[in-house]
Amino acid sequence: MMHRMILFDLDGTLLTSDGIVSTITANIIKSCKLKGYYIGFITARSRSKKNIRLLEGLPCDFIAFYNGAVIYAENQLIENNGLPYTQAASILQSLDEDFSDVVIDVYQEPWVFSSTRREICHMDSGNRNVCSLNKLPELDVQRIRLKSENILSIPLQKYMTSESTFYYTIFGDVIIGHKSANKGNAAKRASEYFGIPLTQIIAFGDDINDLDMIKIVGTGVAMGNAIPSLKKIADYVTDTNNDNGIASWINKYLIK
């Protein structure tokens, strides 16, 4: 099968446990670009300067942040799947009233709110201001993160709106966002924008939020450290992120 694009998750996939891209992995990705592959990244991370710097020196034709809430192709914004402020505010107010022990982080570019610090921080400048949930900027919300020892006992579905959804992470917290902000949709947008059939796209991932992406592309590759459910549906399982799993697979199947 002819492949024309490769998509990478970041944490647990492209990045090692130390939060860096190994030299071996970086070089293999550059080799793929030289061979004509489009290169893309789809991550749950925010669009902060700190996170963008992680990819410095790597080719990048496509990148989606917050699992696809904000999508760029060739350095141009092509899709914005933020949760409307009014809907997000309703969810946040209800959860805060009903579950006072829940820690809530809210991402509204360029701001990040923390309920533990009761402040809002600019994700690039670092400027901080005192804030509360009912004083958030009236901006679309890219992501809401909930943390609580009792998170599994919260009936989250009843707090969702027509445009929102949620999922549990391997870290024991919950991510709430727009229902279109998922990696499967982001992979579709990459396919449409570049005119590359999904069957000609390879994707690497490791976690629950990678499931939609791995299912939809032509070739899905699970990392050796991936969750069992992702390994089960993937076409291939490679070595772990700390053992240059991406480079191992590409060397074996793409770079002859």
VENTARA-V637578 format. One record per pair of residues at least 12 apart in sequence whose C-alpha atoms are under 6 Angstrom apart, sorted by sequence separation. I is the first residue (numbers start at 0). J is the second residue. If there is no record, write none. Layout:
i=I j=J
i=I j=J
This chain:
i=60 j=72
i=68 j=80
i=102 j=114
i=109 j=121
i=110 j=122
i=118 j=130
i=164 j=176
i=221 j=233
i=60 j=73
i=68 j=81
i=109 j=122
i=117 j=130
i=163 j=176
i=220 j=233
i=117 j=131
i=163 j=177
i=164 j=178
i=219 j=233
i=220 j=234
i=222 j=236
i=223 j=237
i=162 j=177
i=163 j=178
i=219 j=234
i=220 j=235
i=221 j=236
i=222 j=237
i=223 j=238
i=224 j=239
i=162 j=178
i=200 j=216
i=205 j=221
i=220 j=236
i=222 j=238
i=223 j=239
i=200 j=217
i=201 j=218
i=202 j=219
i=203 j=220
i=204 j=221
i=205 j=222
i=222 j=239
i=198 j=216
i=199 j=217
i=201 j=219
i=203 j=221
i=45 j=64
i=197 j=216
i=198 j=217
i=206 j=225
i=39 j=59
i=44 j=64
i=45 j=65
i=197 j=217
i=205 j=225
i=206 j=226
i=38 j=59
i=39 j=60
i=41 j=62
i=43 j=64
i=44 j=65
i=38 j=60
i=39 j=61
i=40 j=62
i=41 j=63
i=42 j=64
i=43 j=65
i=39 j=62
i=43 j=66
i=42 j=66
i=146 j=172
i=145 j=172
i=145 j=173
i=183 j=211
i=144 j=173
i=183 j=212
i=144 j=174
i=182 j=212
i=143 j=174
i=4 j=36
i=8 j=40
i=143 j=175
i=3 j=36
i=4 j=37
i=5 j=38
i=6 j=39
i=7 j=40
i=8 j=41
i=9 j=42
i=107 j=140
i=142 j=175
i=4 j=38
i=6 j=40
i=8 j=42
i=106 j=140
i=107 j=141
i=142 j=176
i=106 j=141
i=106 j=142
i=105 j=143
i=104 j=143
i=104 j=144
i=103 j=144
i=103 j=145
i=102 j=145
i=102 j=146
i=101 j=146
i=101 j=147
i=84 j=137
i=84 j=138
i=84 j=139
i=83 j=139
i=82 j=139
i=81 j=139
i=82 j=140
i=81 j=140
i=81 j=141
i=90 j=158
i=68 j=141
i=47 j=122
i=82 j=177
i=80 j=180
i=68 j=180
i=67 j=180
i=66 j=180
i=67 j=181
i=66 j=181
i=67 j=182
i=66 j=182
i=67 j=185
i=12 j=204
i=5 j=200
i=7 j=202
i=3 j=199
i=4 j=200
i=5 j=201
i=6 j=202
i=7 j=203
i=8 j=204
i=2 j=199
i=5 j=202
i=2 j=200
i=27 j=246
i=24 j=246
i=15 j=240
i=15 j=241
i=12 j=240
i=11 j=240
